[in-house]
Amino acid sequence: MKIQTEIWDNGRLTVNSAFARLLRHNDITTAQALWTVKSQGVKETVPDRGTGKVLLEPMEGEGLVETYIKRYQPWTFRNTFKALLSFKKPRVFDGLHEWQAILAFHERELPTMTPIAAARHGRHTCNLTLGITDYTRASELVRQDDLSISRRHKLVSQIGTIAGRMHRYGFAHQDFYLVHVFIQEEQDDRIFIIDLQRLIMEKRLPDRWRIKDLAQLLFSAYSHVGKLDIARFITAYNRAYGKDLREKGMLDVIEQKALRIERHHRRRYMNLT
């Protein structure tokens, strides 16, 4: 479903029309107001971005509206130079890019966060999304010993279908680990794919991006799933994507990539300790 948007503040602020009244009610009508809105840090800040919880006054009724803001620092010349040195197409992953990624997901009816607003404030960018409440990360759910076989099979097939559709539409997540898959257990295991800040959007997705996504997913699930789970995932993925992962020996390439990720994480962990 395509999200209807409005442009405010001379083009500096883009708003999901469904939340226009709520933003006005909270005096968030300019890019500066969004950038400076009071928030509580909820995620360890990395050099280029930070995430904060923003509680908005509701239009009516009780209870504050839980939202989250991501603030991005300016894209630096160093980032562009590194991309050029590696002969890669420079891609700017900022708050507006993630906003467009979220809109693209909704247009293709892929499950993700609900967008509220995005802004450019000087050289900085940010976006605001509705909070996803009462969720469990898929990385935690697959570790549960009491997870029924039928429920596990359903979840594996659903994630495989989402991954296949995502790649078919030309999208690659780039951080496709199970920690970025949220599941609302009380809503019939409703699934959300979060953190789209580095989403690749191409008309035709090269295999290398598919391999990277699927290797990340396999790495994060490998010690908690069996061969039958993997087979179910592949079946659902193939059906949604429209081609068999066994073509061109991709399964072996994905597994080797997952092992390299595992070695990299092990070395990094050893260095931290």
C-alpha positions in Angstrom: 0.0 0.0 0.0 1.4 3.4 -1.0 1.8 5.8 1.8 0.3 9.3 1.1 2.7 12.0 2.1 2.7 15.8 2.5 5.6 18.3 2.1 6.0 20.9 4.9 8.5 23.6 5.8 9.5 24.5 2.2 10.4 21.0 1.3 12.5 20.2 4.4 9.9 18.1 6.2 8.0 15.1 4.7 5.0 13.8 6.6 2.8 10.7 6.4 -0.6 12.3 5.9 -2.2 9.8 8.3 -0.1 11.4 11.1 -0.4 15.1 10.0 -2.9 16.0 12.8 -0.8 14.2 15.4 2.3 16.1 14.5 0.6 19.5 14.4 -0.9 18.6 17.8 2.6 18.1 19.1 4.0 21.3 17.4 6.2 19.3 15.0 5.7 21.3 11.8 9.2 22.1 10.8 12.4 20.2 10.2 14.1 21.9 13.1 11.2 20.9 15.4 11.5 17.2 14.4 15.3 17.2 14.7 15.2 18.8 18.2 12.2 16.9 19.6 12.9 15.6 23.1 13.9 12.0 23.0 15.4 9.3 25.3 18.3 7.3 23.9 17.5 3.7 23.4 20.4 2.4 21.3 24.1 2.8 21.6 25.0 5.7 19.4 27.4 5.0 16.5 29.4 7.8 14.9 26.9 8.4 12.1 23.5 7.9 13.7 21.6 7.5 17.0 18.1 6.3 17.9 15.8 7.8 20.5 12.3 7.2 21.9 9.8 10.0 21.5 6.5 10.0 23.4 3.9 12.2 21.6 0.7 13.6 23.1 -2.3 11.7 21.6 -5.1 13.5 19.8 -7.6 11.9 22.2 -7.8 9.2 24.8 -5.2 8.2 27.3 -1.6 7.1 26.9 1.3 8.6 25.0 2.1 7.6 21.4 5.4 5.7 21.3 7.6 6.7 18.4 11.3 6.4 17.5 13.5 9.0 15.9 16.8 8.2 14.0 19.2 11.1 13.7 21.9 10.9 11.0 25.1 12.9 10.9 26.2 14.4 7.6 27.5 12.1 4.9 31.2 12.7 4.8 33.8 13.0 2.0 35.6 10.1 3.7 32.6 7.8 3.1 32.5 8.8 -0.6 36.2 8.5 -1.0 36.2 5.0 0.5 33.5 3.9 -1.9 35.4 5.3 -4.9 38.6 3.5 -3.8 36.7 0.2 -3.7 35.2 0.9 -7.2 31.8 0.9 -5.7 28.9 3.2 -6.5 28.8 5.8 -3.8 25.5 5.4 -1.9 24.3 7.9 0.7 22.7 6.0 3.6 21.0 8.7 5.6 17.6 9.4 7.3 16.0 10.3 4.0 17.3 7.1 2.3 15.8 5.0 5.1 12.5 6.9 4.8 12.4 6.1 1.1 13.2 2.5 1.9 10.4 2.2 4.4 8.0 3.8 1.8 9.2 1.3 -0.8 8.6 -1.6 1.5 5.0 -0.4 2.2 4.3 0.0 -1.5 5.3 -3.6 -2.1 3.4 -4.7 1.0 6.5 -5.9 2.8 6.2 -5.8 6.6 8.2 -3.0 8.3 7.9 0.0 10.5 5.2 2.6 10.0 6.7 5.9 8.8 5.6 9.2 10.4 7.9 11.9 9.1 11.4 12.6 7.8 13.4 15.8 7.6 16.6 17.5 6.4 17.9 20.0 9.0 20.9 21.7 7.5 23.3 18.9 6.6 21.6 16.5 9.1 18.7 14.1 8.4 16.3 12.2 10.5 13.1 10.1 10.4 10.4 9.3 12.8 8.5 5.9 12.9 5.7 4.5 15.0 6.9 2.2 17.8 6.5 -1.6 17.4 5.2 -2.8 20.7 5.0 -6.2 22.5 7.5 -7.9 20.1 10.1 -10.6 20.4 13.2 -10.7 18.3 13.3 -13.7 16.0 16.8 -14.4 17.3 15.3 -14.9 20.8 12.3 -16.8 19.6 14.2 -19.5 17.8 16.2 -20.3 20.9 13.1 -21.2 22.9 13.0 -25.0 23.6 9.2 -25.0 24.0 8.6 -23.5 20.5 6.3 -26.0 18.8 7.4 -27.7 15.6 4.3 -26.4 13.6 4.9 -22.8 14.8 8.6 -23.0 14.0 7.8 -24.3 10.5 5.3 -21.5 10.0 7.8 -18.8 11.1 10.6 -20.2 8.9 8.3 -20.3 5.9 7.0 -16.8 6.5 10.6 -15.4 6.8 11.6 -17.3 3.7 8.6 -15.8 1.8 9.5 -12.3 2.9 13.1 -12.7 1.9 12.2 -14.0 -1.5 9.7 -11.2 -2.2 12.2 -8.6 -1.0 14.9 -9.8 -3.4 12.4 -10.2 -6.2 11.5 -6.6 -5.9 15.2 -5.6 -6.0 15.7 -4.9 -2.3 18.7 -6.1 -0.2 18.8 -5.4 3.5 22.6 -5.6 4.1 22.0 -6.3 7.8 19.6 -9.3 7.5 20.2 -10.9 10.9 17.4 -12.4 13.0 17.8 -9.5 15.5 16.3 -7.3 12.8 13.2 -9.5 12.5 10.6 -8.5 15.1 7.7 -10.8 15.9 4.5 -9.9 17.7 3.5 -13.2 19.3 0.1 -11.9 20.5 -0.8 -10.9 16.9 -0.5 -14.4 15.4 3.3 -14.0 15.0 3.1 -10.9 12.9 6.5 -10.2 11.4 8.3 -6.9 10.9 11.7 -6.3 9.2 13.4 -3.3 10.8 16.5 -1.1 10.4 16.3 -0.4 6.6 19.0 2.3 6.8 21.3 0.5 4.4 18.7 -1.0 2.1 19.8 -1.5 -1.5 17.1 -0.8 -4.1 17.8 -1.9 -7.6 15.7 -2.7 -10.6 17.5 -6.1 -10.8 19.3 -7.3 -7.8 22.8 -8.8 -8.4 23.3 -12.2 -6.9 26.1 -10.9 -4.5 23.5 -8.9 -2.6 21.2 -11.9 -2.3 24.1 -14.0 -1.1 25.1 -11.5 1.5 21.6 -11.2 3.0 21.0 -15.0 3.1 24.4 -15.7 4.5 23.7 -13.2 7.3 20.4 -14.8 8.0 21.9 -18.3 8.0 24.8 -17.2 10.3 22.3 -15.7 12.9 20.1 -18.9 12.8 22.6 -21.7 12.1 23.0 -23.0 15.7 19.2 -22.9 16.3 17.7 -24.5 13.2 17.9 -27.9 11.6 18.2 -29.2 8.1 14.4 -29.4 7.8 14.0 -25.8 8.8 16.6 -24.7 6.2 14.8 -26.9 3.5 11.5 -25.2 4.4 13.1 -21.8 4.2 14.6 -22.6 0.7 11.2 -23.9 -0.6 9.4 -20.7 0.6 12.1 -18.4 -0.7 12.2 -20.1 -4.1 8.5 -19.9 -4.5 8.5 -16.2 -3.6 11.6 -15.2 -5.6 10.7 -17.3 -8.7 14.0 -19.1 -9.1 15.7 -22.0 -7.3 18.6 -21.1 -4.9 20.3 -24.3 -6.1 21.0 -22.7 -9.4 24.6 -21.7 -10.0 25.7 -23.5 -6.8 24.4 -20.5 -4.7 23.7 -22.6 -1.7 27.3 -23.5 -1.3 28.4 -19.9 -1.8 25.9 -18.8 0.9 27.1 -21.3 3.3 30.8 -20.3 2.8 29.9 -16.7 3.2 28.1 -17.5 6.5 31.2 -19.3 7.7 33.3 -16.2 6.9 30.9 -14.1 8.9 31.1 -16.5 11.8 35.0 -16.3 11.7 34.9 -12.5 11.6 32.5 -12.3 14.5 34.6 -14.8 16.5 37.8 -12.7 15.9 36.0 -9.5 16.8 34.7 -11.0 20.0 38.1 -12.3 21.0 39.6 -8.9 20.4 37.0 -7.3 22.7 37.7 -9.7 25.5 
